[in-house]
Amino acid sequence: MRWNRREFVAGAALALAGCGRAPAEAQEPKMPATPLLTRPIPSTGEALPIVGLGTWQAFDIAPGGADWDQAREALAAFARGGGKVVDSSPMYGRAEAAIGALTAELKLRPSLFLASKVWTQGRAAGQAQIAASHDKLRAPVLDLMQVHNLLDLDTHLATLRAAKAAGTIRYVGITHYDESAYGALEAAMRRHALDFIQINASVAERTSEARILPLAAERGMAVLINRPFAGGDLFSRVRRLPLPPWAGEIGATSWAQVLLKYVLADPAVTCAIPGTRNPRHVLDNLGAATGPLPDAAQRRRIVDAVAAA
């Protein structure tokens, strides 16, 4: 059985009902009390908070209704809490349009760092898709545009470099999420000067720690981390575990923060982008960008705890 985060929270609350305390995951997350930790984009030195917001599935919604209201609240909480990086894509259904509309409604654009992707074949198709992303996100200038999954890489990078020179895109990057593509990703990182890469990493998916992250540091590339919860699978593994006492050593008050802090502890990581439109989860995730990050021994402890679950 695969549990998503909502089911995990509800199950944890029920499991501990009557024991005199609420589980850490079920406690009401608070707005971060201190500024979020930041890391610089190597190519410019611009600082970004180390926890952002992904929009896959979560923001594939239409205006009106409870989902839209929840998304508005989540995006507002994200900005109030100090979050900046919002990552979307034309492949995420209505997510770009939703982010564009909500950002305009909440008047958040100056405070957000908007990232999207191009994923198509051919120069003309790529240019059209990029133009559509500008329109949907209501952003004449996009902070980051990425070639998704390396598709037609050289063609699109030429388009993105021209757009960067023209001032309509600030940063250029590439993405992937599958270990089978790491060889091609590494080759692209060595062949091209890039501002960003985006790759998967989590307690359950650690190959990029040895292969991709060191190369990004060597090449001076910022790193966005997708799948920091391994697509939600990590919650199904820790759902029956109480938050260990040693979580306090790294300032974590939930398993989500423990799992995010594991990823964020790698100095090559610029920002992790967990996806959610739940305002509580947004604030909980931002909490991972405060307080201490685990050292090598504490990271091994996290890996061991999840492996034993």
C-alpha positions in Angstrom: 0.0 0.0 0.0 1.3 3.4 -0.9 0.4 6.3 1.4 0.5 9.9 0.3 1.4 12.6 2.8 -2.2 13.5 3.7 -2.9 9.9 4.5 0.3 9.6 6.5 -0.6 12.6 8.6 -4.1 11.4 9.3 -2.9 7.9 10.1 -0.2 9.1 12.5 -2.8 11.2 14.3 -5.1 8.3 14.7 -2.3 6.0 15.8 -1.3 8.3 18.7 -4.8 9.4 19.7 -5.3 8.9 23.4 -1.6 8.8 24.3 -1.6 12.4 25.5 0.3 14.0 22.7 0.0 14.8 19.0 2.5 13.3 16.6 5.1 15.7 15.3 3.7 15.4 11.7 0.2 16.3 12.9 1.2 19.4 14.9 0.2 22.7 13.3 3.2 24.0 11.4 4.1 27.6 12.2 5.5 30.4 10.1 9.3 30.2 10.2 10.5 32.3 13.1 13.8 33.1 11.5 14.8 33.9 7.9 15.2 30.9 5.7 18.7 29.7 5.0 19.9 30.7 1.5 22.5 29.5 -0.9 24.0 31.5 -3.8 23.6 30.8 -7.5 27.2 30.1 -8.5 27.1 32.0 -11.8 25.9 35.3 -10.2 25.9 35.0 -6.4 22.2 35.7 -6.2 20.9 34.1 -3.0 17.9 31.7 -3.0 16.1 30.2 0.0 17.0 26.5 0.1 13.3 25.2 0.1 11.1 26.1 -2.8 7.8 24.8 -4.2 7.1 22.3 -6.9 3.8 22.3 -8.9 3.6 18.9 -10.5 0.0 17.5 -10.0 -0.6 19.8 -7.0 -1.3 22.9 -9.1 -2.9 21.2 -12.1 -6.2 22.8 -11.2 -8.8 25.2 -12.7 -10.0 28.5 -11.1 -12.8 28.3 -8.6 -13.6 25.7 -6.0 -11.9 24.3 -2.9 -8.7 23.3 -4.7 -8.2 26.8 -6.0 -8.7 28.3 -2.6 -6.3 25.9 -1.1 -3.7 26.7 -3.7 -4.1 30.4 -3.2 -3.6 29.9 0.6 -0.6 27.7 0.0 1.1 30.1 -2.4 0.4 33.0 0.0 1.8 31.1 2.9 4.9 30.2 0.9 5.6 33.8 0.1 4.9 35.0 3.6 7.2 32.3 5.0 10.1 33.6 2.8 9.9 31.1 0.0 10.9 32.2 -3.5 11.6 29.4 -6.0 8.4 28.1 -7.7 9.1 25.4 -10.4 6.5 24.5 -13.1 6.3 23.1 -16.6 4.1 22.9 -19.7 3.9 19.2 -18.9 2.2 19.8 -15.6 -1.3 20.4 -17.2 -2.8 23.7 -15.9 -0.1 24.4 -13.3 1.7 27.2 -15.2 -1.6 29.0 -15.7 -2.7 28.5 -12.1 0.6 29.9 -10.8 0.4 32.8 -13.1 -3.1 33.7 -12.1 -2.5 33.2 -8.4 0.8 35.1 -8.5 -1.0 38.1 -10.2 -4.0 37.9 -7.8 -1.7 37.9 -4.7 0.7 40.4 -6.3 3.6 38.2 -5.6 5.7 38.4 -8.7 8.5 40.6 -7.5 9.1 38.3 -4.6 9.1 34.9 -6.5 11.7 33.2 -8.6 9.7 31.5 -11.4 11.1 28.5 -13.2 9.7 26.5 -16.0 10.8 24.1 -18.8 10.8 23.4 -22.5 10.0 19.8 -23.6 9.4 19.3 -27.3 11.2 18.7 -30.5 12.4 21.4 -32.9 13.4 25.0 -32.7 10.0 26.5 -33.7 8.0 24.2 -31.4 10.4 25.1 -28.5 10.1 28.8 -29.1 6.3 28.5 -29.2 6.3 26.5 -25.9 8.5 29.0 -24.2 6.4 31.9 -25.4 3.3 30.1 -24.0 5.0 29.7 -20.6 5.7 33.4 -20.5 2.0 34.1 -21.2 0.6 31.5 -18.8 2.9 32.5 -16.0 2.2 36.2 -16.8 6.0 36.8 -16.7 7.6 38.8 -19.5 10.9 37.8 -17.9 11.3 34.3 -16.5 13.9 33.6 -13.9 14.8 30.2 -15.1 14.0 28.1 -18.2 15.2 24.5 -18.3 15.5 21.9 -21.0 13.4 19.1 -19.6 14.8 15.6 -19.7 17.5 16.8 -22.1 15.0 16.5 -25.0 16.5 18.2 -28.2 19.1 19.7 -25.9 21.3 21.5 -28.3 18.4 23.1 -30.2 16.7 24.4 -27.1 19.9 25.6 -25.4 20.6 27.8 -28.4 17.1 29.3 -28.1 17.5 29.8 -24.3 20.9 31.4 -24.7 19.5 33.9 -27.2 16.6 34.6 -24.8 19.0 35.2 -22.0 21.0 37.6 -24.0 17.8 39.4 -24.9 16.8 39.6 -21.2 13.6 37.6 -21.3 15.2 34.7 -19.4 17.6 35.2 -16.5 19.1 31.7 -16.1 19.4 28.6 -18.2 19.4 25.0 -17.1 18.7 21.3 -17.8 16.7 18.7 -15.9 16.3 15.0 -15.3 14.8 12.7 -12.7 15.9 9.2 -13.8 19.2 7.5 -12.8 19.3 5.8 -16.3 19.9 9.2 -17.8 22.7 10.3 -15.5 25.4 9.5 -18.0 23.8 11.8 -20.6 23.2 14.4 -18.0 26.9 14.4 -16.9 28.0 14.6 -20.6 25.7 17.7 -21.1 27.1 19.3 -17.9 30.6 18.9 -19.1 29.8 20.1 -22.6 27.7 23.2 -21.8 28.0 26.2 -19.5 24.8 26.1 -17.5 23.4 28.2 -14.6 21.3 25.4 -13.2 20.7 21.7 -13.2 17.6 20.0 -11.7 17.9 16.4 -10.5 16.3 13.9 -8.2 17.8 13.2 -4.7 16.4 11.8 -1.5 17.2 9.4 1.3 15.9 6.7 -1.0 17.5 8.0 -4.2 21.1 8.8 -3.4 23.1 8.0 -6.6 23.2 11.7 -7.6 25.1 12.5 -4.4 28.1 10.6 -5.8 27.8 11.4 -9.5 25.9 14.6 -10.3 26.2 16.9 -7.3 30.0 16.9 -7.2 30.1 17.7 -10.9 27.7 20.5 -10.4 29.9 22.0 -7.7 33.0 21.6 -9.9 31.3 23.2 -12.9 29.7 26.1 -10.8 26.1 25.1 -11.4 23.2 25.7 -9.1 21.2 22.6 -8.2 17.4 22.2 -7.8 16.3 18.9 -6.2 13.1 17.3 -7.4 11.6 14.2 -5.7 13.0 15.0 -2.2 10.4 12.6 -0.8 10.9 10.0 -3.6 7.5 10.7 -5.0 5.9 10.3 -1.6 7.3 6.8 -1.1 9.4 7.9 1.9 6.2 8.8 3.9 4.9 5.3 3.5 8.2 4.0 4.9 8.2 6.2 8.0 4.5 6.4 8.7 4.6 4.1 11.7 7.7 5.7 13.2 7.6 8.3 15.9 9.8 11.3 15.3 13.2 10.2 16.9 14.6 12.3 19.7 17.7 13.1 17.7 15.6 15.0 15.2 15.8 17.9 17.6 19.6 18.0 17.1 19.0 19.3 13.6 16.0 21.5 14.5 13.4 19.1 12.8 9.9 18.9 14.1 8.5 16.5 11.5 9.6 13.6 9.3 9.2 15.8 6.3 11.8 18.2 7.7 14.2 15.4 8.6 13.9 14.1 5.0 14.4 17.5 3.5 17.3 18.4 5.7 19.0 15.2 4.6 19.0 16.5 1.0 19.7 20.1 1.9 22.8 19.2 3.9 24.8 18.6 0.7 26.5 22.0 0.0 26.1 21.5 -3.7 22.3 21.7 -3.4 20.9 25.2 -3.9 17.2 24.5 -3.4 14.8 21.5 -2.9 11.4 21.9 -4.5 8.8 19.6 -2.8 5.4 19.7 -4.5 2.3 20.5 -2.5 -0.7 22.8 -2.5 -1.5 22.1 1.2 -0.7 25.2 3.2 0.3 23.2 6.3 2.7 21.2 4.3 4.1 24.3 2.7 4.9 25.8 6.1 6.3 22.4 7.4 8.6 22.2 4.4 9.8 25.8 4.9 10.7 24.8 8.4 13.5 22.6 7.0 15.2 25.8 5.8 15.8 26.9 9.3 18.1 25.7 12.1 21.0 23.4 11.7 21.5 21.0 8.9 22.8 17.4 9.6 26.5 16.6 9.5 27.8 13.4 7.8 27.1 11.2 10.9 23.6 12.6 11.3 22.9 12.0 7.6 23.9 8.4 8.0 21.6 8.1 11.0 18.7 9.3 8.9 19.5 6.8 6.1 19.7 4.0 8.7 16.4 5.0 10.3 14.6 5.0 7.0 16.2 1.7 5.9 15.1 0.1 9.1 11.5 1.3 8.8 
